[in-house]
Amino acid sequence: MDLQMLFKRQQELDSYIEEKRQVKPEDVFEEKLLAFSVEAGELANEVRSFKFWSSRGPSDDRVILEEYVDGLHFLLSIGNTLALSPEVDEVDLGQEKADKKEQTAAFLELFAAVSLLRIEPSAETYGALFSAYLNLAGQLGYSWEDVTLAYQAKNEENYSRQENGY
C-alpha cells in the first residue's frame, strides 16, 4: 500500500467519525496533536528503551506495532487536517533495528517535532514530524509492509469501534 492510499483511507475514516461526532477537523487539531503524543508515549512505554531502571525487555512485537499504527492513524489525520501529505508514494524504512539509546533519541526527536508543529503548523514542520515517525518504525525493526498491514487491520477495527458505540 502506498503512502497516498494511507492518507486517503485515513481521510475516509476521519470523515466518517467527524460526521458521526459532528465535529470539524479544524476544531479538533490540538486534540489530534495530543492524541498523537499520547499514542507515541504509549509506544515508548511498550518499547521500554528509556527504562534504564528496569530489567524487563520490550513488549511483544505485535503489541509495539499496534501501538505504532495507533499513532500513525493520528499522524495521518493531522496531515489531512492541515491538507498536507508528503510528496512521495514509496516508503523505504531501510534500516536495521536500532539500539536503546538511538530509539530513545528518536522518541525525543518525535516529541520535539510535535511541539514545533503546534507552534508552526506548516508543510515543513509536518514533514519533519512525519519523517521522524517513519524513521522510528525502521528503528523499531519494522518494514513498510509490516506497518501498512497493521494499519489496515487497525483501520477496520476503528470503523467497527465507531459502529459499536466506542
C-alpha positions in Angstrom: 0.0 0.0 0.0 1.5 3.3 -0.9 1.6 6.4 1.3 -1.1 8.3 -0.6 -3.5 5.4 -0.1 -3.0 5.6 3.6 -3.8 9.3 3.6 -7.0 8.5 1.6 -8.1 5.7 3.9 -7.5 7.9 6.9 -9.5 10.7 5.3 -12.4 8.3 4.8 -12.2 7.2 8.5 -11.9 10.8 9.7 -14.9 11.9 7.6 -16.9 9.1 9.0 -16.0 10.0 12.6 -16.4 13.7 12.0 -19.9 13.2 10.7 -20.9 10.8 13.4 -19.5 13.0 16.2 -20.5 16.3 14.5 -17.0 17.9 14.6 -15.0 19.8 12.1 -11.4 18.7 11.6 -10.0 22.2 12.2 -11.8 22.3 15.5 -10.0 19.2 16.8 -6.5 19.9 15.6 -5.0 20.3 19.0 -6.9 17.2 20.3 -5.3 15.2 17.4 -1.9 16.5 18.4 -2.4 15.5 22.0 -3.8 12.1 20.9 -0.8 11.5 18.7 1.5 12.4 21.6 -0.3 10.1 23.9 -0.1 7.3 21.4 3.6 8.0 20.9 4.0 7.9 24.7 2.2 4.5 24.9 4.5 3.3 22.1 7.6 4.4 24.1 6.2 2.7 27.2 5.9 -0.6 25.3 9.4 -0.2 23.6 10.9 0.5 27.0 14.1 1.8 25.6 14.3 4.6 28.2 13.6 2.4 31.2 17.2 2.1 32.4 15.9 1.1 35.9 14.1 -2.0 34.7 15.5 -5.3 33.6 12.3 -6.2 31.7 12.6 -6.1 28.0 10.3 -4.6 25.4 6.7 -5.8 24.8 5.9 -8.3 22.1 6.5 -7.1 18.6 2.7 -7.4 17.8 1.9 -5.0 20.7 4.5 -2.5 19.7 3.4 -2.5 16.1 -0.2 -2.0 17.1 0.8 1.0 19.2 2.8 2.3 16.3 -0.1 2.2 13.9 -2.4 3.8 16.6 0.0 6.8 16.4 0.1 6.6 12.6 -3.7 7.0 12.4 -3.5 10.3 14.2 -0.4 11.5 12.3 -2.2 10.9 9.0 -5.3 12.6 10.4 -3.2 15.6 11.4 -1.8 15.8 7.8 -5.3 15.6 6.4 -6.5 18.3 8.7 -3.6 20.6 7.5 -4.2 19.4 3.9 -0.6 18.2 3.8 0.9 14.9 2.8 4.4 14.0 1.8 5.1 14.1 -1.9 6.4 10.5 -2.1 4.4 7.4 -2.7 7.1 4.8 -2.0 8.4 4.4 1.5 11.7 2.7 2.4 12.3 2.4 6.2 15.6 0.9 5.2 17.5 0.4 8.3 18.0 -2.3 10.9 16.6 -2.2 14.4 18.4 0.5 16.5 19.8 0.1 19.9 18.1 1.6 23.0 20.0 4.9 23.0 19.0 5.5 19.4 15.4 4.6 20.0 15.2 6.9 23.0 16.7 9.7 20.9 14.2 9.0 18.2 11.3 9.4 20.6 12.7 12.7 22.0 13.0 14.0 18.4 9.5 13.0 17.8 8.1 14.8 20.8 10.1 17.9 19.9 8.6 17.8 16.4 5.1 17.6 17.8 5.7 20.7 19.9 7.1 22.6 16.9 4.1 21.6 14.7 1.8 23.0 17.3 3.6 26.3 17.2 4.1 26.4 13.5 1.6 24.1 11.5 3.4 24.2 8.2 4.4 21.8 5.5 8.0 21.8 6.7 7.2 21.1 10.3 4.6 18.4 9.4 7.2 16.8 7.1 9.8 16.8 9.8 7.3 15.1 12.2 6.2 12.6 9.6 9.8 11.7 8.7 10.7 11.3 12.3 7.8 8.9 12.8 8.6 6.8 9.7 12.3 6.7 10.8 11.1 5.4 14.2 9.4 2.4 12.5 12.6 1.4 10.9 14.5 1.9 14.2 12.0 -0.4 15.8 12.7 -3.1 13.2 9.5 -2.8 11.1 9.2 -2.8 7.3 6.8 -0.7 5.4 4.8 -3.8 4.6 4.5 -4.6 8.4 3.3 -1.1 9.0 0.7 -1.0 6.2 -0.7 -4.4 7.0 -1.1 -3.4 10.7 -2.6 -0.1 9.7 -5.2 -1.8 7.5 -6.2 -4.2 10.4 -6.4 -1.3 12.9 -8.4 0.9 10.4 -11.0 -1.8 10.1 -11.1 -2.2 13.9 -11.6 1.6 14.2 -14.6 1.5 11.9 -16.0 -1.4 14.0 -15.5 0.5 17.2 -17.3 3.6 15.8 -20.2 1.4 14.7 -20.4 -0.2 18.2 -20.6 3.0 20.3 -16.9 3.3 21.2 
